[in-house]
């Protein structure tokens, strides 16, 4: 709500008031103050691997992402271990911002001369968020951290 205040000002100093001009005094409207915005929380993201086929030379996998709501794009990039090649699927893609929870599954076909000794890593990034989800090709994972 804005209000204008107009005041009349007249002063007499021994002369006739009819000789004085009456000038209105106008006060400017209040200046809007910028409100602090609450920091945007990073989106909720869950990344998992689904194994469909695993042989020493061929692998069929799916990267599954549960995400949202998210005010910004989410990028997904795969870090391949040496000797592993993608024959079908993408190693980089972007998920659009969303106002509701969503799910995305990205299928991959991979080949190698032998079962890789390094991990295939799915790296999910968004402002304020980085998730790294390794696929270990059937090898046991590292032990859980000590409390």
Backbone as a printed PyTorch tensor [residue, N CA C, xyz], in Angstrom:
tensor([[[  0.8490,  -1.1580,   0.0000],
         [  0.0000,   0.0000,   0.0000],
         [  0.8980,   1.2240,   0.0000]],

        [[  0.6140,   2.1510,  -0.9030],
         [  1.3770,   3.3900,  -0.9730],
         [  0.4570,   4.5480,  -0.6490]],

        [[  0.9800,   5.5290,   0.0830],
         [  0.1940,   6.7040,   0.4410],
         [  1.0380,   7.9310,   0.1870]],

        [[  0.4200,   8.9580,  -0.2920],
         [  1.0900,  10.2390,  -0.5190],
         [  0.6230,  11.1930,   0.5600]],

        [[  1.5530,  11.9310,   1.0890],
         [  1.2330,  12.9080,   2.1190],
         [  1.5810,  14.2760,   1.5570]],

        [[  0.6050,  15.1430,   1.4910],
         [  0.8160,  16.4890,   0.9710],
         [  0.5390,  17.4500,   2.1080]],

        [[  1.5160,  18.2820,   2.4170],
         [  1.3830,  19.2580,   3.4850],
         [  1.5010,  20.6590,   2.9060]],

        [[  0.6650,  21.5260,   3.3760],
         [  0.7810,  22.9280,   2.9600],
         [  1.6720,  23.6440,   3.9580]],

        [[  2.5490,  24.5300,   3.4870],
         [  3.4700,  25.2280,   4.3520],
         [  3.3610,  26.7210,   4.0750]],

        [[  3.0500,  27.4520,   5.1070],
         [  3.0150,  28.9040,   4.9320],
         [  3.6670,  29.5420,   6.1310]],

        [[  4.4390,  30.5560,   5.8630],
         [  5.1380,  31.2440,   6.9400],
         [  4.9800,  32.7540,   6.7220]],

        [[  4.7080,  33.4210,   7.7620],
         [  4.5920,  34.8750,   7.6740],
         [  5.7200,  35.4960,   8.4600]],

        [[  6.3450,  36.4750,   7.9050],
         [  7.4050,  37.1720,   8.6320],
         [  7.1850,  38.6850,   8.5150]],

        [[  6.0280,  39.0880,   8.8970],
         [  5.7420,  40.5070,   8.9160],
         [  5.2200,  41.0390,   7.6050]],

        [[  5.0680,  40.2110,   6.6180],
         [  4.5420,  40.7140,   5.3540],
         [  3.1740,  40.1250,   5.1210]],

        [[  2.5440,  40.5590,   4.1350],
         [  1.2020,  40.1020,   3.8440],
         [  1.2440,  38.6790,   3.3160]],

        [[  0.3680,  37.8520,   3.8160],
         [  0.3240,  36.4490,   3.3950],
         [ -0.1160,  36.3150,   1.9610]],

        [[ -0.7580,  37.3100,   1.4290],
         [ -1.2100,  37.2000,   0.0500],
         [ -0.0330,  37.2630,  -0.9150]],

        [[  1.1190,  37.7530,  -0.4540],
         [  2.2850,  37.8430,  -1.3220],
         [  3.0520,  36.5350,  -1.3710]],

        [[  2.8280,  35.6500,  -0.4330],
         [  3.5620,  34.3720,  -0.3700],
         [  2.8990,  33.3400,  -1.2530]],

        [[  3.7380,  32.5450,  -1.8950],
         [  3.2320,  31.4060,  -2.6510],
         [  3.1890,  30.2120,  -1.7150]],

        [[  2.1690,  29.4420,  -1.8220],
         [  2.0600,  28.2280,  -1.0090],
         [  2.5430,  27.0590,  -1.8510]],

        [[  3.6470,  26.4740,  -1.4340],
         [  4.2330,  25.3310,  -2.1410],
         [  3.9070,  24.0580,  -1.3690]],

        [[  3.3200,  23.0630,  -2.0190],
         [  3.0690,  21.8130,  -1.3080],
         [  4.3830,  21.0710,  -1.0620]],

        [[  4.4320,  20.4290,   0.0830],
         [  5.5890,  19.5910,   0.4120],
         [  5.1530,  18.1480,   0.1810]],

        [[  5.8750,  17.4710,  -0.6750],
         [  5.5220,  16.0980,  -1.0320],
         [  6.5970,  15.1710,  -0.4970]],

        [[  6.1870,  14.1450,   0.2280],
         [  7.1460,  13.1460,   0.6970],
         [  7.1200,  11.9840,  -0.2990]],

        [[  8.2890,  11.4750,  -0.6700],
         [  8.3250,  10.3770,  -1.6420],
         [  7.7720,   9.0910,  -1.0290]],

        [[  7.3030,   8.1920,  -1.9010],
         [  6.7940,   6.9090,  -1.3810],
         [  7.9460,   6.1060,  -0.7730]],

        [[  7.6380,   5.1850,   0.1150],
         [  8.7090,   4.3870,   0.7250],
         [  9.3970,   3.5190,  -0.3230]],

        [[ 10.6630,   3.3250,  -0.1390],
         [ 11.4420,   2.4890,  -1.0440],
         [ 11.2440,   1.0370,  -0.6340]],

        [[ 10.8540,   0.1740,  -1.6050],
         [ 10.6840,  -1.2430,  -1.2380],
         [ 12.0250,  -1.8420,  -0.8220]],

        [[ 11.9850,  -2.6560,   0.2140],
         [ 13.1850,  -3.3090,   0.7320],
         [ 13.2050,  -4.7390,   0.2050]],

        [[ 14.3430,  -5.1200,  -0.3640],
         [ 14.4620,  -6.4860,  -0.8810],
         [ 14.4160,  -7.4710,   0.2730]],

        [[ 13.6140,  -8.4930,   0.1050],
         [ 13.5180,  -9.5260,   1.1350],
         [ 14.5610, -10.5890,   0.8640]],

        [[ 15.1280, -11.1010,   1.9260],
         [ 16.1020, -12.1650,   1.7750],
         [ 15.3780, -13.4420,   1.3500]],

        [[ 15.9550, -14.1100,   0.3460],
         [ 15.3700, -15.3620,  -0.1050],
         [ 15.9970, -16.5090,   0.6740]],

        [[ 15.1680, -17.4560,   1.0000],
         [ 15.6730, -18.6390,   1.6950],
         [ 16.5820, -19.4080,   0.7460]],

        [[ 17.6750, -19.9720,   1.2350],
         [ 18.5460, -20.7330,   0.3490],
         [ 17.7920, -21.9180,  -0.2500]],

        [[ 18.1150, -22.2040,  -1.5180],
         [ 17.4520, -23.3010,  -2.2170],
         [ 18.1200, -24.6020,  -1.7940]],

        [[ 17.3220, -25.5290,  -1.3220],
         [ 17.8470, -26.8240,  -0.8980],
         [ 18.1920, -27.6490,  -2.1350]],

        [[ 19.2790, -28.4270,  -2.0730],
         [ 19.6000, -29.2780,  -3.2200],
         [ 18.4910, -30.3070,  -3.4320]],

        [[ 18.3250, -30.7420,  -4.6810],
         [ 17.2680, -31.7160,  -4.9420],
         [ 17.5680, -33.0560,  -4.2780]],

        [[ 16.5230, -33.8140,  -4.0540],
         [ 16.6670, -35.1780,  -3.5260],
         [ 16.9660, -36.0880,  -4.7100]],

        [[ 18.0430, -36.8740,  -4.6240],
         [ 18.4260, -37.7800,  -5.7100],
         [ 18.8560, -39.1090,  -5.1140]],

        [[ 18.3580, -40.1850,  -5.6970],
         [ 18.7850, -41.5330,  -5.3430],
         [ 19.2190, -42.2170,  -6.6330]],

        [[ 20.4520, -42.7410,  -6.6640],
         [ 20.9890, -43.3940,  -7.8610],
         [ 21.3390, -44.8370,  -7.5340]],

        [[ 20.8840, -45.7640,  -8.3630],
         [ 21.1900, -47.1840,  -8.1710],
         [ 21.4440, -47.8410,  -9.5160]],

        [[ 22.1570, -48.9500,  -9.4840],
         [ 22.4140, -49.7590, -10.6750],
         [ 21.5240, -50.9960, -10.6500]],

        [[ 20.9860, -51.3510, -11.7900],
         [ 20.2150, -52.5820, -11.9510],
         [ 20.9820, -53.4710, -12.9270]],

        [[ 21.3920, -54.6390, -12.4640],
         [ 22.1400, -55.5720, -13.3160],
         [ 21.1630, -56.4840, -14.0390]],

        [[ 21.2750, -56.5320, -15.3610],
         [ 20.4050, -57.3960, -16.1480],
         [ 21.1570, -58.5930, -16.7150]],

        [[ 22.4340, -58.3840, -17.0880],
         [ 23.2580, -59.4730, -17.6180],
         [ 24.7060, -59.1530, -17.2900]],

        [[ 25.4540, -60.1680, -16.8160],
         [ 26.8650, -59.9640, -16.5030],
         [ 27.6480, -61.2150, -16.8870]],

        [[ 28.4790, -61.0750, -17.9180],
         [ 29.4320, -62.1140, -18.2850],
         [ 30.8010, -61.4360, -18.3080]],

        [[ 31.8940, -62.1820, -18.4220],
         [ 33.2100, -61.5310, -18.4460],
         [ 33.3960, -60.5470, -19.6110]],

        [[ 32.6030, -60.6600, -20.6770],
         [ 32.8070, -59.7720, -21.8290],
         [ 31.5950, -58.9200, -22.1860]],

        [[ 30.4210, -59.2320, -21.6490],
         [ 29.2100, -58.4610, -21.9740],
         [ 28.4370, -58.1230, -20.7040]],

        [[ 27.9400, -56.9050, -20.6700],
         [ 27.1590, -56.4530, -19.5180],
         [ 25.9430, -55.6890, -20.0070]],

        [[ 24.8080, -55.9550, -19.3820],
         [ 23.5710, -55.2010, -19.6190],
         [ 23.1760, -54.6110, -18.2720]],

        [[ 23.1630, -53.2780, -18.1950],
         [ 22.8660, -52.5890, -16.9390],
         [ 21.8310, -51.5060, -17.1820]],

        [[ 21.2610, -51.0410, -16.1080],
         [ 20.3790, -49.8740, -16.1620],
         [ 20.7230, -48.9760, -14.9830]],

        [[ 20.8430, -47.6920, -15.2770],
         [ 21.0450, -46.6960, -14.2200],
         [ 19.6690, -46.1680, -13.8540]],

        [[ 19.3020, -46.2860, -12.5850],
         [ 17.9840, -45.8320, -12.1310],
         [ 18.1540, -44.6200, -11.2210]],

        [[ 17.4010, -43.5630, -11.5360],
         [ 17.4500, -42.3270, -10.7500],
         [ 16.0650, -41.9770, -10.2600]],

        [[ 15.9710, -41.7160,  -8.9740],
         [ 14.7580, -41.1700,  -8.3550],
         [ 15.1350, -39.7520,  -7.9620]],

        [[ 14.3760, -38.7680,  -8.4190],
         [ 14.7640, -37.3840,  -8.1560],
         [ 13.5460, -36.4740,  -8.1020]],

        [[ 13.7800, -35.2650,  -7.6080],
         [ 12.7600, -34.2320,  -7.5970],
         [ 12.0910, -34.1090,  -6.2430]],

        [[ 11.4660, -32.9970,  -6.0270],
         [ 11.4300, -31.8590,  -6.9400],
         [ 12.8040, -31.1930,  -7.0350]],

        [[ 13.0510, -30.5600,  -8.1940],
         [ 14.3320, -29.9180,  -8.4490],
         [ 14.1080, -28.6440,  -9.2460]],

        [[ 14.6460, -27.5360,  -8.7490],
         [ 14.5050, -26.2520,  -9.4310],
         [ 15.5230, -26.0920, -10.5490]],

        [[ 16.5270, -26.9640, -10.6070],
         [ 17.5490, -26.8630, -11.6430],
         [ 17.7400, -28.2190, -12.3170]],

        [[ 18.4650, -28.1970, -13.4220],
         [ 18.7630, -29.4300, -14.1490],
         [ 19.6860, -30.3200, -13.3310]],

        [[ 19.5940, -31.6120, -13.5740],
         [ 20.4650, -32.6030, -12.9410],
         [ 21.2440, -33.2750, -14.0550]],

        [[ 22.5720, -33.3360, -13.9230],
         [ 23.3780, -33.9880, -14.9510],
         [ 23.8730, -35.3320, -14.4420]],

        [[ 23.9730, -36.2720, -15.3760],
         [ 24.4450, -37.6170, -15.0550],
         [ 25.5550, -37.9470, -16.0470]],

        [[ 26.7060, -38.3540, -15.5070],
         [ 27.8340, -38.7230, -16.3430],
         [ 28.3970, -40.0370, -15.8390]],

        [[ 28.7970, -40.9050, -16.7710],
         [ 29.3890, -42.1840, -16.3950],
         [ 30.8970, -42.1130, -16.5520]],

        [[ 31.6190, -42.5900, -15.5370],
         [ 33.0730, -42.7170, -15.6000],
         [ 33.3610, -44.1960, -15.8500]],

        [[ 33.9220, -44.4960, -17.0320],
         [ 34.1740, -45.8750, -17.4440],
         [ 35.5630, -46.3290, -17.0130]],

        [[ 35.6810, -47.5560, -16.4890],
         [ 37.0140, -48.0790, -16.1750],
         [ 37.7400, -48.4460, -17.4770]],

        [[ 39.0680, -48.5520, -17.4440],
         [ 39.8170, -48.9070, -18.6530],
         [ 39.3300, -50.2290, -19.2460]],

        [[ 39.2420, -50.2680, -20.5690],
         [ 38.8700, -51.4850, -21.2800],
         [ 37.3760, -51.6770, -21.4840]],

        [[ 36.5410, -50.8390, -20.8990],
         [ 35.0890, -50.9800, -21.0240],
         [ 34.5810, -50.0390, -22.1140]],

        [[ 33.7300, -50.5620, -22.9960],
         [ 33.1620, -49.7560, -24.0820],
         [ 31.6490, -49.8480, -24.0490]],

        [[ 30.9950, -48.7320, -24.3380],
         [ 29.5280, -48.6810, -24.4030],
         [ 29.1130, -48.9730, -25.8440]],

        [[ 28.2390, -49.9830, -26.0230],
         [ 27.7300, -50.2890, -27.3620],
         [ 26.3050, -49.7650, -27.5630]],

        [[ 25.6030, -49.5100, -26.4700],
         [ 24.2550, -48.9320, -26.5320],
         [ 24.0090, -48.1490, -25.2630]],

        [[ 23.4880, -46.9330, -25.4250],
         [ 23.1810, -46.0990, -24.2740],
         [ 24.0400, -44.8380, -24.2490]],

        [[ 23.7480, -43.9670, -23.3240],
         [ 24.4470, -42.6850, -23.2060],
         [ 25.3490, -42.6730, -21.9810]],

        [[ 26.4670, -41.9980, -22.1060],
         [ 27.3720, -41.8390, -20.9690],
         [ 27.2230, -40.4630, -20.3300]],

        [[ 26.3760, -39.6020, -20.9080],
         [ 26.1180, -38.2670, -20.3650],
         [ 24.7060, -37.8650, -20.7530]],

        [[ 23.9200, -37.4040, -19.7860],
         [ 22.5920, -36.8740, -20.0870],
         [ 22.1630, -35.9230, -18.9910]],

        [[ 21.1360, -35.1380, -19.2900],
         [ 20.6250, -34.1270, -18.3650],
         [ 19.1510, -34.3800, -18.1200]],

        [[ 18.7460, -34.2650, -16.8610],
         [ 17.3420, -34.3770, -16.4740],
         [ 16.8150, -32.9680, -16.2190]],

        [[ 15.6750, -32.6460, -16.8070],
         [ 15.0990, -31.3010, -16.6970],
         [ 14.5680, -31.0420, -15.2890]],

        [[ 14.5080, -29.7670, -14.8980],
         [ 13.9010, -29.4320, -13.6030],
         [ 12.4640, -29.9630, -13.5350]],

        [[ 12.0260, -30.2640, -12.3280],
         [ 10.6800, -30.7960, -12.1440],
         [ 10.1130, -30.3250, -10.8080]],

        [[  8.8090, -30.1640, -10.7660],
         [  8.1640, -29.7390,  -9.5240],
         [  7.6330, -30.9290,  -8.7210]],

        [[  7.7990, -32.1270,  -9.2490],
         [  7.3050, -33.3220,  -8.5510],
         [  8.3450, -34.4380,  -8.6180]],

        [[  8.2510, -35.4310,  -7.7540],
         [  9.1890, -36.5590,  -7.7980],
         [  9.0410, -37.3410,  -9.1050]],

        [[ 10.1790, -37.7660,  -9.6480],
         [ 10.1840, -38.5250, -10.8990],
         [ 11.1910, -39.6560, -10.8120]],

        [[ 11.1000, -40.5460, -11.8010],
         [ 12.0120, -41.6760, -11.9200],
         [ 12.5100, -41.7250, -13.3620]],

        [[ 13.7880, -42.0750, -13.5470],
         [ 14.3670, -42.2030, -14.8860],
         [ 15.2450, -43.4470, -14.8980]],

        [[ 15.1120, -44.2590, -15.9520],
         [ 15.9460, -45.4430, -16.1230],
         [ 16.6640, -45.3170, -17.4590]],

        [[ 17.9810, -45.4550, -17.4180],
         [ 18.8330, -45.3610, -18.6120],
         [ 19.5020, -46.7160, -18.8130]],

        [[ 19.1640, -47.4080, -19.9180],
         [ 19.7260, -48.7360, -20.1960],
         [ 21.0580, -48.6220, -20.9220]],

        [[ 21.9730, -49.5590, -20.6070],
         [ 23.3110, -49.5810, -21.1880],
         [ 23.6940, -50.9920, -21.5860]],

        [[ 24.3840, -51.1080, -22.7050],
         [ 25.0470, -52.3540, -23.0990],
         [ 26.5310, -52.0490, -23.1570]],

        [[ 27.3330, -52.9060, -22.5280],
         [ 28.7710, -52.6790, -22.4380],
         [ 29.5160, -53.9440, -22.8400]],

        [[ 30.7170, -53.7630, -23.3800],
         [ 31.5750, -54.9010, -23.7190],
         [ 32.9910, -54.6080, -23.2380]],

        [[ 33.7450, -55.7070, -22.9930],
         [ 35.1550, -55.5950, -22.6230],
         [ 35.8360, -56.9190, -22.9440]],

        [[ 37.1640, -56.9180, -22.9610],
         [ 37.9290, -58.1420, -23.2130],
         [ 37.8610, -59.0850, -22.0130]],

        [[ 37.7410, -58.5160, -20.8280],
         [ 37.6500, -59.2810, -19.5860],
         [ 36.8480, -58.4350, -18.5980]],

        [[ 36.3910, -59.0500, -17.5450],
         [ 35.6410, -58.3170, -16.5290],
         [ 36.5090, -57.1720, -15.9920]],

        [[ 36.0200, -55.9210, -16.0320],
         [ 36.8370, -54.7840, -15.5830],
         [ 37.2500, -54.9180, -14.1160]],

        [[ 38.4600, -54.4430, -13.8080],
         [ 38.9370, -54.4720, -12.4260],
         [ 38.5920, -53.1670, -11.7060]],

        [[ 38.2450, -52.1260, -12.4540],
         [ 37.8270, -50.8620, -11.8570],
         [ 36.3100, -50.7460, -11.8610]],

        [[ 35.7990, -49.7490, -11.1810],
         [ 34.3560, -49.5370, -11.0800],
         [ 33.8320, -48.6650, -12.2240]],

        [[ 32.6080, -48.9250, -12.6190],
         [ 31.8360, -48.0230, -13.4740],
         [ 31.1180, -47.0950, -12.5000]],

        [[ 31.3110, -45.7770, -12.6350],
         [ 30.7690, -44.8510, -11.6500],
         [ 29.7700, -43.9090, -12.3130]],

        [[ 28.5740, -43.8350, -11.7250],
         [ 27.5530, -42.8830, -12.1370],
         [ 27.7310, -41.6460, -11.2610]],

        [[ 27.9780, -40.4860, -11.8890],
         [ 28.1730, -39.2390, -11.1550],
         [ 26.9830, -38.3320, -11.4510]],

        [[ 26.2170, -38.0270, -10.4230],
         [ 25.0150, -37.1960, -10.5460],
         [ 25.3230, -35.8560,  -9.8900]],

        [[ 25.1230, -34.7530, -10.6370],
         [ 25.4120, -33.4280, -10.0870],
         [ 24.2590, -32.4640, -10.3280]],

        [[ 24.0890, -31.5720,  -9.3770],
         [ 23.1350, -30.4630,  -9.4310],
         [ 23.7030, -29.4110,  -8.4760]],

        [[ 23.2060, -28.1680,  -8.5180],
         [ 23.7180, -27.1710,  -7.5840],
         [ 23.6050, -27.6580,  -6.1330]],

        [[ 24.7470, -27.7050,  -5.4440],
         [ 24.7720, -28.1300,  -4.0490],
         [ 24.7280, -29.6320,  -3.8430]],

        [[ 24.9050, -30.4280,  -4.9120],
         [ 24.7530, -31.8800,  -4.7930],
         [ 25.7120, -32.6050,  -5.7260]],

        [[ 26.3770, -33.6310,  -5.2120],
         [ 27.1430, -34.5740,  -6.0290],
         [ 26.9410, -35.9570,  -5.4350]],

        [[ 26.4840, -36.8930,  -6.2620],
         [ 26.2800, -38.2860,  -5.8390],
         [ 27.1410, -39.1520,  -6.7530]],

        [[ 27.9420, -40.0290,  -6.1480],
         [ 28.7750, -40.9780,  -6.9030],
         [ 28.3120, -42.3830,  -6.5430]],

        [[ 27.8200, -43.1150,  -7.5480],
         [ 27.3170, -44.4810,  -7.3090],
         [ 28.1310, -45.4520,  -8.1640]],

        [[ 29.0020, -46.2670,  -7.5270],
         [ 29.8180, -47.2150,  -8.2990],
         [ 29.0710, -48.5090,  -8.5990]],

        [[ 29.4130, -49.1030,  -9.7480],
         [ 28.9920, -50.4700, -10.0650],
         [ 30.2750, -51.2860, -10.0910]],

        [[ 30.3510, -52.3580,  -9.2860],
         [ 31.6070, -53.0630,  -9.0490],
         [ 31.7550, -54.3580,  -9.8500]],

        [[ 30.8580, -54.6620, -10.7700],
         [ 30.9490, -55.8550, -11.6220],
         [ 31.0430, -57.1310, -10.7870]],

        [[ 30.2140, -57.2380,  -9.7480],
         [ 30.1510, -58.4410,  -8.9380],
         [ 31.1940, -58.5210,  -7.8300]],

        [[ 32.1570, -57.6030,  -7.7990],
         [ 33.1500, -57.6110,  -6.7180],
         [ 32.4870, -57.0940,  -5.4440]],

        [[ 32.9460, -57.5620,  -4.2680],
         [ 32.3790, -57.0270,  -3.0240],
         [ 32.7840, -55.5620,  -2.8520]],

        [[ 31.9050, -54.8200,  -2.2160],
         [ 32.1660, -53.4100,  -1.9630],
         [ 33.1100, -53.2100,  -0.8080]],

        [[ 33.5680, -51.9860,  -0.6070],
         [ 34.4420, -51.7090,   0.5330],
         [ 33.6510, -51.8740,   1.8330]],

        [[ 34.3470, -52.1550,   2.9230],
         [ 33.6350, -52.3130,   4.1950],
         [ 32.9890, -50.9820,   4.6230]],

        [[ 31.9120, -51.0430,   5.3730],
         [ 31.2820, -49.8030,   5.8240],
         [ 32.2180, -49.0410,   6.7660]],

        [[ 32.0760, -47.7130,   6.8010],
         [ 32.9460, -46.9170,   7.6940],
         [ 32.6930, -47.2670,   9.1580]],

        [[ 33.7560, -47.1930,   9.9580],
         [ 33.6480, -47.4660,  11.3880],
         [ 32.9290, -46.3240,  12.0840]],

        [[ 32.1030, -46.6260,  13.1010],
         [ 31.3750, -45.5520,  13.8020],
         [ 32.2720, -44.7130,  14.6680]]])
